[in-house]
Amino acid sequence: DKLTGAWRLVFTTGTISRQKRTGARVNYFPVKAVQTFDLAASKITNGIFFGDWAAVRFFGPMEFNEESRKLTFDFTRIEVFGGALGFDLGKGGAAEIGAATGLGSENNVKLAEQGKKPFFNWIDCDDVIATARGGGAG
């Protein structure tokens, strides 16, 4: 249950092709990006912030399999400008937005086309740090 809460994205590994392109295996993520997980309510949010102001946030349901440590999710809503404007997303909509902006992986679009959900395989989580490998390979 240590996963429940808000986690700031600090480093990413990126896809193999991105690692080759940049020459770096680990990249600092300079923008404030925060993911929240609520295991009891089975909900996830993912947002980009300027200070405490949410420029964009995605919301959706999630499922966590404790035995395999796999968390699957699907963002079903997006809100921008601190929540002033929001709309529901169709199936695969968040994956397409992520791939188009560079904030997500093309692999998530492929997963959606196959009827599969994006996911994280959790490596470890304690009171300070959480580590996982995303299905988009980041």
Secondary structure by P-SEA (a helix, b strand, c coil): ccccbbbbbccccccaaaaaaacccccccccbbbbbbbccccbbbbbccccccccbbbbbcccccccccbbbbbbcbbbcccccbbbbbccaaaaaaaaaaccccaaaaaaaaacbbbbbbcccccccbbbbbccccc
